[in-house]
C-alpha cells in the first residue's frame, strides 16, 4: 500500500509545470519559511509572553525531532523511493537514508508545539504550510508516504517531550521570553 500511494502521489511529477514548481518550492523553501514565520512571531504584541513561549518550544521541538531522526537513521537504512524504482525524482538526489523525513519532522514539530499552546489560528496557518511540505516530499519523489508519516510522528513526539520538560512561566521561561 505504501508503494501504491507513493506512486499515485508522485505520478503527476514532471508532467505539470505549475504543480512541479509549487511542490518544488514547498520542498525547498517550506521549512525555512516556517522558521521565518515563527521567528517573526517573537515580536508580535498579542499575548507576547505566551507566543514567545510557543516559539521557543517549537524551536526546541524542531531540534529535538531532528536529533531523534539522526538516531533513527543509524538503525533504519531505507533506500529512497527513486533508488528503488518507485518514484520519479524531479529534484536533486539526497545523500542520506529515506526514513524518516526530516522535512516532515521539522514542520510537524512546529505545528504540534503551537497546537499544544492553544494558538489555533497560528496552528492552522502553520498546519496548511506543513501539509504542503509533507505532500511535496512524496510528490517530488524523494520520500515514501510512510517516511513522511514517520517524520510527522517524530515531530509530534518531540513536541510532546518538550511540552513536558519546558514549562511556561518557569524562571528559565521568563528569562528566555524576556530577551529582546
N, C-alpha and C positions, 0 to 999 in steps of 0.2 A: 504494500500500500504506500509506503514511504517513497518508493521509486516512482510509482504511478502518479502520485500527487506532485512530486518534484518535476517530473516530465511535463505534466499538464501546466504547471505554473511557469516553466521555462520555455514551453513550446513557442510562444509568440516572440521570444527574444531574437533580435536580428532581422525581423521581418516588418517591424513597425517603428520607424524612426522616431516618432513622437514619444511612444511609450519607452523605447530604449533610452532616450535622453532623460525622461522623467526618472526612470528607475536607476540609471547610472548616476544621475545627480543625487538621488536619495542614498545610494550606496556610498558615494564619495563624500558627500557634504552633510548627510543627515546627522551623524554623531557629532561632528564639530558644531553644527547648528544648535543641537540640543545643549551642548556645553556653553555656547554663547548665550542662549536664551536663559539658562539657569544663572549664569554669571550676571546678566543684566538685571535679574530679579533681586540681586543684592541691594540695589539702590531704589527699589520700589518702596514707596512710602506707605502702602496699605499693609497694616499688621506686620510691620517691619521685622520685629524680633522673630515672629513665628515663620515668616517666609525665609528669613536668613537661616533659621534652624533647618528648614526643609532643604534649602540649597546646600548647606553643609552636609546634611545627612545623605542627600543624593550623591554628592561628590564622594563621600566615604563609601557608599554602596557601590558606586561605579568602580572605584579602585579595588574594593574587596571582591566584587564579582569577577573582574579581570584576573585578579590573583588566583581565585578559585579555578578559573578556566586554565590557567597555566599548570596547575596541579593536575587537572583532569587530562590535559593534553599529554602529560608524561605517561599516563596509563592507557588512554584510548587513542589509538592510531588509525583513525578513519580516513580513508583516501577521499579526496574531493570528488564530487559527482562528475565533473568533466574528465577526470582521470579514469573514472570507471565507465565512461561512455554513456552516462545517464543524462547529462545536460550539455547544452551548447554554451560555451563561455563567450561573453561579449565584453569582458574587461580583462585587465592584466591578471595573470596567474598568481595564486597565493603560494607562499613557500612553506606554510605550516599545515597541520592537520585540520580536518574539516569540523570535527566535533569538539566542543560546542562553538556556536557562532559568537565571536567577541562583539560584533555589532549588536546582535540581539541582547546580549548580556548588558552592554553599556546602556542601550536605550531603555530596556525594561527596568533596570535597576533605578534609573531616574524616575520613571513613571511610578513605580511601586513606592518609592520614597515619598513622592508628592501625594499619592493616594493615601498613604498611612498618616499623613499630616492633615488630612481632611481639607485639601485645597482643590475642590472639584473642577473649577474652570481651568486652572493651570494643568491639572492632571489630564483633563480631556484634550487640551491642545497638545500636550506632550505625547499622549497616547496615540493621537492621529499621526503624528510625525514618526513615532516608534513603530506603528503598524506599517507605515510606508517603508521604513528602513528594513524591517523584518521581511516583508514581501519581496523587496528589491534583492535581497541576498539570494533568494531562490530564483527569481526572475533572471538575474544576470548570470546564473549558472554556477555560482561559487559554493553554494550550500544545498544540502538536502533539507527538507522540511523539518525533520527531526533534529537536525543541527540547530536550527533556529529555535525550536521548542526547547531543546536542552539549554541553549543560551538564555532564553526567557526564564526558564526555571532557575538557573544560576543567578540571574539578575534579581529575581524576586526573593530568592533565598538570602542573598547578600543584603537586600534592603530590610528584610525581617531581622537579620542578625544585628545590623546597625541600629535598627529601631529599639532592640532590646538593650543595647550597650550604650548608645549615645542618647541620653535623655534630655529633653527640653527643660530649661530652667536651672540646670546644674551650674556650679561655678564655672566649669570649663565652657559650657554652652554660652553663658552670659558674657564671658571673656571673648569667645570666638565670634559671636554675633555682634559684639560691640566694636569690632575692628572696622575702621573707615566710617 
